[in-house]
Amino acid sequence: MDVILLTDVDKVGLRGEVVSVARGYARNYLLPRRLAEPATPARVAELERREAQRTRHEARTFEHAQEIADLLRKTVLRFEVKAGPTGSLFGSVTPTDIADELWRARKVRVDRRKIGLGDPIKRIGRYEVPIELFTDVEVAVKTLVVPEGGELPPEEELAEAAAEGVEGAEGVDGAEDDAPPEAEATAADNLDDPVETAETSQDST
């Protein structure tokens, strides 16, 4: 069954992508949680139009990509997130979140598939996120994932909290990694206008 993802879904795809999934998975999980919608011809055509518009904002030449890279080297992205006592997030920071925040902060459009995040960020901390802007042009963007209403502790404390989480909080971390259903549902609203806005609070992840 073909569906359009309304939010990034780990190991399935990124928001706005059309993916093929098992019918039961779609009906029992993705659709009830508003993580996806059926891929109707009209909706797919609308997404293709939006993708064409976004592509016009991406780097078009090597020189243009170098200019963007110079700008992004001076950029620090900041995400304020809900997190547990060991630093695990209620949700995650995904390539789509990074791309949206780059647009909001710098009016720079990047292909989410070129954001080398690997797995979504699931802990508070300081990160260097590699982004391929063009052939032979890559930049690492400084990214802070900060507990909501607070600041990042020193690196030593972050490492200690991470170790505690691995040793004694497997059940807690697992729970924290699952965004509350009502938070997941709000992600559906973002697909209608993904170009103009970005949520730095991860309630919608």
C-alpha positions in Angstrom: 0.0 0.0 0.0 1.4 3.4 -1.0 1.2 6.1 1.7 2.5 9.7 2.1 4.5 10.1 5.4 3.3 13.0 7.5 6.4 12.9 9.7 9.8 11.1 9.6 9.3 7.5 10.5 12.5 5.6 11.5 13.5 2.9 9.0 10.5 3.8 6.8 11.2 7.3 5.3 11.1 11.1 5.6 8.1 13.4 5.9 6.5 14.0 2.5 7.9 10.9 0.9 5.6 8.3 -0.8 6.5 4.9 0.4 5.1 1.4 0.0 4.3 -0.5 3.2 2.3 -3.5 4.3 -1.4 -2.8 4.3 -1.8 -4.0 7.9 1.1 -1.7 9.0 -0.5 1.3 7.4 -4.0 0.6 8.7 -3.1 -0.5 12.2 -0.2 1.9 12.9 0.7 4.7 10.5 -2.8 5.9 9.6 -4.4 5.8 13.1 -1.5 7.7 14.5 -1.6 10.2 11.7 1.9 9.4 10.7 0.8 8.9 7.1 -2.1 9.4 4.7 -3.2 7.4 1.7 -1.2 8.4 -1.5 -4.0 9.6 -3.7 -3.1 10.8 -7.2 -4.1 14.4 -6.3 -2.0 14.5 -3.1 1.0 13.0 -4.9 0.8 15.6 -7.7 0.6 18.3 -5.0 3.7 17.0 -3.3 5.6 16.8 -6.6 4.8 20.4 -7.2 6.0 21.5 -3.8 9.2 19.4 -4.3 9.9 21.2 -7.5 9.5 24.6 -5.8 11.9 23.6 -3.0 14.5 22.3 -5.4 14.8 25.8 -6.9 16.2 27.0 -3.5 19.0 24.5 -3.4 22.6 25.0 -4.5 22.7 25.0 -8.2 26.4 25.3 -8.9 29.7 24.5 -7.2 30.3 28.2 -6.5 26.8 28.7 -5.1 27.3 25.6 -2.8 30.6 27.1 -1.5 28.8 30.3 -0.6 26.1 28.4 1.3 28.8 26.3 3.0 30.5 29.5 4.2 27.2 30.7 5.7 26.5 27.4 7.4 29.9 27.2 9.0 28.9 30.2 11.0 25.5 28.8 11.9 24.6 27.1 15.1 21.2 25.3 15.1 19.4 25.0 18.5 16.6 22.7 19.3 14.8 22.9 22.7 13.4 19.5 23.4 11.6 17.5 26.1 14.1 15.1 27.7 14.2 12.7 30.6 16.7 12.8 33.6 19.3 10.8 31.7 19.2 13.1 28.7 17.0 10.8 26.4 14.5 12.7 24.3 10.8 12.3 24.2 11.0 11.9 20.5 14.0 12.7 18.3 15.6 15.3 16.0 15.4 14.1 12.5 16.8 15.2 9.1 13.5 16.9 8.4 13.9 18.9 11.6 17.4 19.9 10.6 16.3 20.9 7.0 13.3 22.9 8.4 15.4 24.8 10.9 18.1 25.7 8.2 15.3 27.2 6.2 13.8 29.1 9.1 17.2 30.4 10.4 19.1 31.0 7.2 16.6 30.6 4.3 18.8 27.8 3.0 17.1 24.8 1.4 18.9 21.4 1.6 17.9 18.0 0.4 17.0 16.1 3.6 18.4 12.9 2.0 21.8 14.7 1.9 21.8 15.3 5.7 24.2 12.7 7.1 22.6 12.3 10.4 22.6 8.5 10.3 20.1 7.7 13.1 17.9 10.5 14.5 19.3 12.3 17.5 17.7 10.9 20.6 19.9 12.5 23.3 20.6 16.1 24.4 24.1 17.2 23.4 26.3 19.0 21.0 26.5 17.6 17.5 28.2 18.3 14.1 25.7 17.4 11.4 27.4 16.8 8.0 25.4 18.1 5.0 26.3 17.5 1.3 25.4 20.7 -0.5 26.8 19.8 -3.9 29.3 17.4 -5.5 32.5 17.8 -3.4 31.0 20.4 -1.2 30.1 19.3 2.3 29.8 21.2 5.5 29.3 20.3 9.2 26.6 22.3 10.9 26.9 22.8 14.7 23.7 21.7 16.3 22.7 22.0 20.0 20.0 19.7 21.3 19.0 21.4 24.6 16.6 20.4 27.4 13.5 22.5 27.3 13.8 25.5 29.5 17.5 24.8 30.3 21.0 24.7 29.0 23.5 21.9 28.1 25.7 20.7 30.9 29.4 20.2 30.4 30.6 17.3 28.2 31.7 15.3 31.2 28.2 15.4 32.7 26.6 14.5 29.3 28.9 11.5 29.1 28.0 10.4 32.6 24.3 10.8 32.0 24.6 8.7 28.8 26.4 6.0 30.7 23.7 5.9 33.4 21.1 5.7 30.7 22.7 2.7 29.1 23.4 0.8 32.3 20.2 1.3 34.2 17.4 2.8 32.2 16.7 0.6 29.2 13.0 0.6 30.0 13.0 4.3 30.7 14.9 5.2 27.6 12.6 3.0 25.5 9.6 4.9 26.8 11.2 8.2 26.3 12.1 7.5 22.7 8.4 7.0 21.9 6.7 10.4 21.4 3.3 10.7 23.0 0.5 10.0 20.5 -0.9 13.5 20.7 2.6 14.9 19.9 2.9 12.5 16.9 -0.5 13.6 15.6 0.5 17.3 15.3 3.2 16.3 12.7 0.4 15.9 10.2 -0.1 19.7 10.2 3.5 20.3 9.1 3.2 18.5 5.8 0.8 21.1 4.3 3.4 23.8 4.4 6.9 22.3 5.1 8.8 25.1 3.4 8.0 28.1 5.4 8.1 27.0 9.1 10.2 24.9 11.4 9.4 23.6 14.9 12.4 23.9 17.2 10.4 22.4 20.0 10.2 18.7 19.4 6.6 18.3 20.5 5.7 17.5 16.9 8.4 14.9 16.3 
